[in-house]
């Protein structure tokens, strides 16, 4: 099983490729899950784990967000500038 730090790293690495642009939370979850394939729980449980880490990163100021993070397709995150 992967650690929170490994999930955070996958999220941050993906957002660094976005060049400061906003990305849908659903896309970030999908990309991070693909990066960590085999290390996360299968299906919805793995996605929810990544979503929880995104919320933690936003709460700590490592990411900024817009919209309701629980609505993955209607919210976005990016790295702070």
The first five atom37 places (N, CA, C, CB, O) and aatype in JSON, in Angstrom:
{
  "aatype": [20, 20, 20, 20, 20, 20, 20, 20, 20, 20, 20, 20, 20, 20, 20, 20, 20, 20, 20, 20, 20, 20, 20, 20, 20, 20, 20, 20, 20, 20, 20, 20, 20, 20, 20, 20, 20, 20, 20, 20, 20, 20, 20, 20, 20, 20, 20, 20, 20, 20, 20, 20, 20, 20, 20, 20, 20, 20, 20, 20, 20, 20, 20, 20, 20, 20, 20, 20, 20, 20, 20, 20, 20, 20, 20, 20, 20, 20, 20, 20, 20],
  "atom_mask": [
    [1, 1, 1, 1, 1],
    [1, 1, 1, 1, 1],
    [1, 1, 1, 1, 1],
    [1, 1, 1, 1, 1],
    [1, 1, 1, 1, 1],
    [1, 1, 1, 1, 1],
    [1, 1, 1, 1, 1],
    [1, 1, 1, 1, 1],
    [1, 1, 1, 1, 1],
    [1, 1, 1, 1, 1],
    [1, 1, 1, 1, 1],
    [1, 1, 1, 1, 1],
    [1, 1, 1, 1, 1],
    [1, 1, 1, 1, 1],
    [1, 1, 1, 1, 1],
    [1, 1, 1, 1, 1],
    [1, 1, 1, 1, 1],
    [1, 1, 1, 1, 1],
    [1, 1, 1, 1, 1],
    [1, 1, 1, 1, 1],
    [1, 1, 1, 1, 1],
    [1, 1, 1, 1, 1],
    [1, 1, 1, 1, 1],
    [1, 1, 1, 1, 1],
    [1, 1, 1, 1, 1],
    [1, 1, 1, 1, 1],
    [1, 1, 1, 1, 1],
    [1, 1, 1, 1, 1],
    [1, 1, 1, 1, 1],
    [1, 1, 1, 1, 1],
    [1, 1, 1, 1, 1],
    [1, 1, 1, 1, 1],
    [1, 1, 1, 1, 1],
    [1, 1, 1, 1, 1],
    [1, 1, 1, 1, 1],
    [1, 1, 1, 1, 1],
    [1, 1, 1, 1, 1],
    [1, 1, 1, 1, 1],
    [1, 1, 1, 1, 1],
    [1, 1, 1, 1, 1],
    [1, 1, 1, 1, 1],
    [1, 1, 1, 1, 1],
    [1, 1, 1, 1, 1],
    [1, 1, 1, 1, 1],
    [1, 1, 1, 1, 1],
    [1, 1, 1, 1, 1],
    [1, 1, 1, 1, 1],
    [1, 1, 1, 1, 1],
    [1, 1, 1, 1, 1],
    [1, 1, 1, 1, 1],
    [1, 1, 1, 1, 1],
    [1, 1, 1, 1, 1],
    [1, 1, 1, 1, 1],
    [1, 1, 1, 1, 1],
    [1, 1, 1, 1, 1],
    [1, 1, 1, 1, 1],
    [1, 1, 1, 1, 1],
    [1, 1, 1, 1, 1],
    [1, 1, 1, 1, 1],
    [1, 1, 1, 1, 1],
    [1, 1, 1, 1, 1],
    [1, 1, 1, 1, 1],
    [1, 1, 1, 1, 1],
    [1, 1, 1, 1, 1],
    [1, 1, 1, 1, 1],
    [1, 1, 1, 1, 1],
    [1, 1, 1, 1, 1],
    [1, 1, 1, 1, 1],
    [1, 1, 1, 1, 1],
    [1, 1, 1, 1, 1],
    [1, 1, 1, 1, 1],
    [1, 1, 1, 1, 1],
    [1, 1, 1, 1, 1],
    [1, 1, 1, 1, 1],
    [1, 1, 1, 1, 1],
    [1, 1, 1, 1, 1],
    [1, 1, 1, 1, 1],
    [1, 1, 1, 1, 1],
    [1, 1, 1, 1, 1],
    [1, 1, 1, 1, 1],
    [1, 1, 1, 1, 1]
  ],
  "atom_positions": [
    [[0.85, -1.19, 0.0], [0.0, 0.0, 0.0], [0.89, 1.24, 0.0], [-0.96, 0.01, 1.23], [1.95, 1.26, 0.62]],
    [[0.44, 2.23, -0.69], [1.2, 3.47, -0.83], [0.96, 4.4, 0.36], [0.84, 4.18, -2.13], [-0.05, 4.29, 1.05]],
    [[1.9, 5.31, 0.58], [1.77, 6.26, 1.68], [1.14, 7.56, 1.19], [3.14, 6.54, 2.33], [1.07, 7.81, -0.02]],
    [[0.7, 8.37, 2.14], [0.17, 9.69, 1.79], [1.19, 10.53, 1.06], [-0.29, 10.42, 3.04], [0.85, 11.25, 0.12]],
    [[2.45, 10.44, 1.48], [3.51, 11.22, 0.83], [3.7, 10.8, -0.62], [4.84, 11.07, 1.6], [3.97, 11.65, -1.48]],
    [[3.58, 9.52, -0.92], [3.71, 9.05, -2.3], [2.55, 9.55, -3.16], [3.79, 7.52, -2.34], [2.74, 9.93, -4.31]],
    [[1.35, 9.53, -2.58], [0.19, 10.05, -3.32], [0.36, 11.55, -3.56], [-1.12, 9.77, -2.55], [0.13, 12.03, -4.66]],
    [[0.76, 12.28, -2.52], [0.99, 13.72, -2.66], [2.0, 14.0, -3.77], [1.49, 14.32, -1.34], [1.8, 14.9, -4.58]],
    [[3.07, 13.21, -3.81], [4.11, 13.4, -4.81], [3.56, 13.19, -6.22], [5.28, 12.45, -4.55], [3.88, 13.95, -7.13]],
    [[2.73, 12.15, -6.4], [2.13, 11.9, -7.72], [1.21, 13.06, -8.13], [1.33, 10.58, -7.7], [1.2, 13.44, -9.3]],
    [[0.46, 13.6, -7.2], [-0.44, 14.73, -7.48], [0.37, 15.96, -7.87], [-1.33, 15.04, -6.25], [0.08, 16.59, -8.89]],
    [[1.38, 16.28, -7.08], [2.2, 17.47, -7.33], [2.94, 17.34, -8.67], [3.22, 17.68, -6.18], [3.0, 18.29, -9.44]],
    [[3.5, 16.15, -8.93], [4.22, 15.94, -10.2], [3.3, 16.17, -11.39], [4.81, 14.52, -10.26], [3.71, 16.8, -12.36]],
    [[2.07, 15.66, -11.33], [1.14, 15.88, -12.43], [0.82, 17.36, -12.59], [-0.15, 15.09, -12.2], [0.82, 17.87, -13.71]],
    [[0.55, 18.05, -11.49], [0.2, 19.47, -11.59], [1.37, 20.32, -12.07], [-0.29, 19.98, -10.24], [1.15, 21.37, -12.68]],
    [[2.59, 19.9, -11.82], [3.75, 20.64, -12.35], [3.78, 20.61, -13.87], [5.06, 20.06, -11.79], [4.29, 21.54, -14.49]],
    [[3.24, 19.55, -14.47], [3.2, 19.47, -15.93], [2.13, 20.39, -16.51], [2.94, 18.03, -16.38], [2.11, 20.64, -17.72]],
    [[1.24, 20.89, -15.68], [0.13, 21.75, -16.14], [0.56, 23.2, -16.31], [-1.03, 21.67, -15.16], [-0.25, 24.02, -16.76]],
    [[1.78, 23.53, -15.97], [2.31, 24.89, -16.14], [1.43, 25.95, -15.49], [2.46, 25.19, -17.61], [1.19, 27.01, -16.08]],
    [[0.96, 25.68, -14.28], [0.19, 26.67, -13.53], [-1.28, 26.76, -13.88], [0.79, 27.98, -13.71], [-2.0, 27.56, -13.29]],
    [[-1.73, 25.95, -14.83], [-3.14, 25.98, -15.22], [-3.98, 25.15, -14.26], [-3.32, 25.47, -16.65], [-3.5, 24.21, -13.64]],
    [[-5.24, 25.52, -14.16], [-6.19, 24.78, -13.34], [-6.47, 23.43, -14.0], [-7.51, 25.58, -13.15], [-6.52, 23.32, -15.22]],
    [[-6.65, 22.41, -13.17], [-6.99, 21.07, -13.64], [-8.17, 20.55, -12.83], [-5.78, 20.11, -13.52], [-8.24, 20.73, -11.62]],
    [[-9.09, 19.89, -13.53], [-10.25, 19.29, -12.86], [-9.76, 18.26, -11.84], [-11.21, 18.63, -13.89], [-8.82, 17.5, -12.11]],
    [[-10.4, 18.23, -10.69], [-10.03, 17.28, -9.65], [-10.17, 15.85, -10.19], [-10.91, 17.47, -8.38], [-9.33, 15.0, -9.88]],
    [[-11.19, 15.57, -10.97], [-11.37, 14.23, -11.53], [-10.16, 13.83, -12.37], [-12.64, 14.17, -12.38], [-9.73, 12.68, -12.32]],
    [[-9.62, 14.76, -13.15], [-8.45, 14.47, -13.99], [-7.22, 14.21, -13.12], [-8.18, 15.64, -14.95], [-6.45, 13.29, -13.4]],
    [[-7.04, 15.01, -12.09], [-5.9, 14.83, -11.19], [-5.99, 13.47, -10.49], [-5.84, 15.98, -10.15], [-4.99, 12.77, -10.36]],
    [[-7.18, 13.12, -10.05], [-7.36, 11.81, -9.41], [-7.02, 10.69, -10.38], [-8.82, 11.65, -8.9], [-6.32, 9.74, -10.02]],
    [[-7.5, 10.79, -11.6], [-7.22, 9.77, -12.61], [-5.74, 9.65, -12.93], [-7.98, 10.06, -13.87], [-5.21, 8.55, -13.02]],
    [[-5.08, 10.78, -13.1], [-3.66, 10.76, -13.43], [-2.82, 10.21, -12.29], [-3.19, 12.17, -13.79], [-1.93, 9.39, -12.5]],
    [[-3.11, 10.65, -11.08], [-2.36, 10.16, -9.92], [-2.61, 8.66, -9.73], [-2.76, 10.94, -8.63], [-1.69, 7.91, -9.39]],
    [[-3.84, 8.22, -9.94], [-4.16, 6.8, -9.81], [-3.41, 5.97, -10.85], [-5.66, 6.57, -9.95], [-2.92, 4.89, -10.55]],
    [[-3.33, 6.48, -12.08], [-2.59, 5.79, -13.12], [-1.1, 5.69, -12.76], [-2.76, 6.5, -14.47], [-0.47, 4.65, -12.97]],
    [[-0.56, 6.77, -12.22], [0.84, 6.78, -11.82], [1.11, 5.75, -10.74], [1.24, 8.18, -11.32], [2.15, 5.09, -10.74]],
    [[0.17, 5.6, -9.82], [0.34, 4.71, -8.67], [-0.33, 3.35, -8.89], [-0.22, 5.36, -7.42], [-0.58, 2.63, -7.93]],
    [[-0.62, 3.02, -10.13], [-1.35, 1.8, -10.45], [-0.74, 0.6, -9.72], [-1.34, 1.56, -11.97], [0.48, 0.4, -9.72]],
    [[-1.59, -0.18, -9.1], [-1.16, -1.36, -8.37], [-0.79, -1.09, -6.93], [0.0, -1.96, -9.06], [-0.67, -2.02, -6.13]],
    [[-0.61, 0.18, -6.59], [-0.23, 0.54, -5.22], [-1.41, 1.1, -4.42], [0.89, 1.55, -5.24], [-1.32, 1.26, -3.2]],
    [[-2.5, 1.38, -5.1], [-3.71, 1.91, -4.45], [-4.75, 0.8, -4.36], [-4.28, 3.13, -5.23], [-4.69, -0.17, -5.12]],
    [[-5.7, 0.93, -3.44], [-6.83, -0.01, -3.45], [-7.56, 0.07, -4.79], [-7.81, 0.28, -2.26], [-7.55, 1.12, -5.43]],
    [[-8.18, -0.99, -5.2], [-8.88, -1.03, -6.48], [-10.12, -0.15, -6.47], [-9.27, -2.45, -6.82], [-10.77, 0.03, -5.44]],
    [[-10.43, 0.4, -7.63], [-11.67, 1.11, -7.87], [-11.87, 2.36, -7.04], [-12.78, 0.22, -7.62], [-10.94, 3.14, -6.79]],
    [[-13.11, 2.54, -6.63], [-13.55, 3.75, -5.94], [-12.74, 4.03, -4.67], [-15.02, 3.64, -5.58], [-12.48, 5.19, -4.35]],
    [[-12.34, 3.0, -3.96], [-11.57, 3.2, -2.72], [-10.24, 3.9, -3.0], [-11.32, 1.85, -2.02], [-9.82, 4.76, -2.23]],
    [[-9.59, 3.53, -4.08], [-8.33, 4.17, -4.46], [-8.54, 5.62, -4.86], [-7.67, 3.41, -5.58], [-7.76, 6.5, -4.49]],
    [[-9.6, 5.88, -5.63], [-9.9, 7.24, -6.06], [-10.22, 8.13, -4.85], [-11.09, 7.25, -7.05], [-9.77, 9.28, -4.78]],
    [[-10.98, 7.59, -3.92], [-11.32, 8.36, -2.72], [-10.08, 8.67, -1.89], [-12.35, 7.61, -1.88], [-10.0, 9.74, -1.28]],
    [[-9.14, 7.76, -1.85], [-7.89, 7.99, -1.13], [-7.13, 9.16, -1.74], [-7.03, 6.73, -1.13], [-6.62, 10.02, -1.02]],
    [[-7.05, 9.2, -3.07], [-6.38, 10.31, -3.76], [-7.15, 11.61, -3.51], [-6.26, 10.03, -5.29], [-6.54, 12.65, -3.26]],
    [[-8.48, 11.56, -3.58], [-9.29, 12.76, -3.35], [-9.06, 13.32, -1.94], [-10.78, 12.44, -3.54], [-9.0, 14.53, -1.76]],
    [[-8.94, 12.43, -0.97], [-8.68, 12.87, 0.4], [-7.32, 13.55, 0.49], [-8.74, 11.67, 1.36], [-7.17, 14.55, 1.2]],
    [[-6.33, 13.03, -0.21], [-5.0, 13.65, -0.21], [-5.05, 15.03, -0.87], [-3.97, 12.74, -0.93], [-4.35, 15.94, -0.44]],
    [[-5.86, 15.19, -1.91], [-6.0, 16.5, -2.55], [-6.59, 17.49, -1.55], [-6.9, 16.4, -3.82], [-6.11, 18.62, -1.45]],
    [[-7.62, 17.08, -0.82], [-8.21, 17.95, 0.19], [-7.17, 18.34, 1.25], [-9.41, 17.26, 0.86], [-7.14, 19.48, 1.7]],
    [[-6.34, 17.39, 1.64], [-5.29, 17.66, 2.62], [-4.27, 18.65, 2.08], [-4.59, 16.36, 3.03], [-3.83, 19.55, 2.8]],
    [[-3.89, 18.49, 0.82], [-2.94, 19.42, 0.2], [-3.51, 20.84, 0.1], [-2.53, 18.92, -1.18], [-2.79, 21.82, 0.28]],
    [[-4.79, 20.94, -0.19], [-5.45, 22.25, -0.25], [-5.48, 22.86, 1.16], [-6.9, 22.13, -0.83], [-5.17, 24.04, 1.33]],
    [[-5.86, 22.08, 2.15], [-5.94, 22.57, 3.53], [-4.59, 23.05, 4.04], [-6.49, 21.49, 4.45], [-4.52, 23.98, 4.84]],
    [[-3.52, 22.41, 3.59], [-2.17, 22.79, 4.05], [-1.56, 23.91, 3.22], [-1.26, 21.59, 4.01], [-0.48, 24.39, 3.53]],
    [[-2.26, 24.35, 2.15], [-1.76, 25.44, 1.32], [-0.81, 25.01, 0.22], [-1.07, 26.43, 2.18], [-0.26, 25.86, -0.48]],
    [[-0.61, 23.71, 0.03], [0.27, 23.23, -1.03], [-0.42, 23.24, -2.39], [0.76, 21.84, -0.71], [0.24, 23.2, -3.43]],
    [[-1.77, 23.28, -2.39], [-2.56, 23.44, -3.6], [-3.62, 24.5, -3.34], [-3.22, 22.08, -4.05], [-3.99, 24.74, -2.19]],
    [[-4.09, 25.13, -4.4], [-5.24, 26.02, -4.29], [-6.38, 25.39, -5.08], [-4.91, 27.48, -4.82], [-6.16, 24.64, -6.03]],
    [[-7.59, 25.71, -4.67], [-8.75, 25.09, -5.32], [-9.82, 26.12, -5.61], [-9.33, 23.98, -4.44], [-9.83, 27.23, -5.07]],
    [[-10.72, 25.72, -6.5], [-11.94, 26.48, -6.74], [-13.06, 25.48, -6.93], [-11.81, 27.44, -7.99], [-12.9, 24.47, -7.62]],
    [[-14.18, 25.77, -6.31], [-15.32, 24.86, -6.36], [-15.33, 23.92, -5.17], [-15.3, 24.07, -7.65], [-14.44, 23.94, -4.32]],
    [[-16.35, 23.1, -5.12], [-16.55, 22.12, -4.05], [-15.73, 20.87, -4.38], [-18.07, 21.77, -3.89], [-16.04, 20.15, -5.32]],
    [[-14.68, 20.61, -3.6], [-13.79, 19.5, -3.88], [-14.47, 18.14, -3.85], [-12.67, 19.51, -2.9], [-13.94, 17.17, -4.4]],
    [[-15.62, 18.05, -3.22], [-16.33, 16.77, -3.21], [-17.01, 16.49, -4.55], [-17.37, 16.76, -2.09], [-17.42, 15.36, -4.83]],
    [[-17.12, 17.52, -5.38], [-17.67, 17.37, -6.73], [-16.5, 17.35, -7.7], [-18.69, 18.53, -7.09], [-16.11, 18.38, -8.25]],
    [[-15.93, 16.17, -7.91], [-14.67, 16.03, -8.63], [-14.69, 16.63, -10.03], [-14.31, 14.59, -8.72], [-13.68, 17.18, -10.47]],
    [[-15.79, 16.53, -10.73], [-15.85, 17.05, -12.11], [-16.17, 18.54, -12.17], [-16.89, 16.29, -12.9], [-16.07, 19.16, -13.23]],
    [[-16.55, 19.11, -11.04], [-16.94, 20.52, -11.01], [-15.98, 21.39, -10.2], [-18.34, 20.65, -10.43], [-16.26, 22.56, -9.96]],
    [[-14.87, 20.83, -9.79], [-13.89, 21.61, -9.01], [-12.53, 21.45, -9.66], [-13.86, 21.15, -7.53], [-12.27, 20.51, -10.41]],
    [[-11.66, 22.4, -9.36], [-10.34, 22.42, -9.97], [-9.28, 22.74, -8.92], [-10.28, 23.45, -11.12], [-9.56, 23.36, -7.89]],
    [[-8.06, 22.31, -9.2], [-6.92, 22.61, -8.34], [-5.73, 23.01, -9.21], [-6.56, 21.39, -7.44], [-5.66, 22.68, -10.39]],
    [[-4.82, 23.73, -8.59], [-3.55, 24.04, -9.24], [-2.52, 24.32, -8.15], [-3.69, 25.26, -10.21], [-2.85, 24.43, -6.97]],
    [[-1.27, 24.42, -8.57], [-0.22, 24.78, -7.63], [-0.29, 26.27, -7.35], [1.18, 24.39, -8.19], [-0.62, 27.05, -8.25]],
    [[0.02, 26.69, -6.14], [-0.01, 28.13, -5.84], [1.09, 28.84, -6.62], [0.16, 28.38, -4.33], [2.15, 28.27, -6.9]],
    [[0.83, 30.09, -6.96], [1.83, 30.87, -7.71], [2.62, 31.76, -6.79], [1.17, 31.71, -8.8], [3.5, 32.48, -7.25]]
  ]
}
